[in-house]
Every structure is written in structure tokens, then in C-alpha cells.
């Protein structure tokens, strides 16, 4: 696997977290704290995303 970029700048993390917040609010209630960590792994990158949530919202099948 070829990894184009290993460094995830603070600015890029903030942009990613803003997008993540949008998605999380559709699926979870109370998601307020977010963290992301990207590190090199044997086959590319290991990405860990952590956020707090109170409950999972009801899902409906996409039309």
C-alpha cells in the first residue's frame, strides 16, 4: 500500500472533525467531544476516531 501522506496537521484535523460532527449528529445524540489520531501502521495508517454520545438515533433505510 502506498501512503501519500502520513502527517495530519492540526488544521486538517479540525476540518476533519467539523465534517465528522455533521455526520455524527445524524446518527448520535449528545456527541460533543471529538478526537482523531492518525499513526503509521504496518499496512498504511491506523486512524482512531473517538467521540462521546448519549444515545444512538433511530435509523431508517435510505430511499
N, C-alpha and C positions, 0 to 999 in steps of 0.2 A: 504494500500500500504506500502510495506517495502522499505525504502530508505537505501541502503548500505553505502552511503557516502554523507555527506552534505557539507563538506569543499572542495572547488575548489581552489587548490593552485595557486599561480601566475605562476608557471611553467606549470601547467596543462592548465591554461587559455591561455598561449602563444601557446602551442601545438594545442589547440582547434582553436584558431584564425588563425593559419597557415593553418589548414585544411579548415576553413571557407573561407579564402581568395581564395583558389583554386576553391571552388565551386562558390563563388560569381563572380569570373572573367568569368565564363562560362555564367552567366545569366545577369550580370550588367556591364556597363562601368563606369569607374571612381570611383570604390569602393576603397577608400584609408584608411579611418578611421574606426576602428572596436572597439567595446566594448562588453563585456559579463558580466552579473551579475547573480549569482545564489543565491537564498534565499529560506529558508524553507517556505512552504505554507501548507494550511490545509490538502491537499491530497498528499503531497510529496514535490516537488520542483517547484519553479517558475523560469524559465530561460528567461532572456531578452537579445536579441541579437540586437545590433544597428550598422549600418554601413551607410556611405554616398555613394550615387551613382548618376551619372549624367543621365543615361538612362537605360532602360531595353533592352537587346539584343533581336534579333529575335529568336524565339523558333521554333524548328522543332520536330515533333513527333519522338520518338525513333523507330528505325527499329527493 
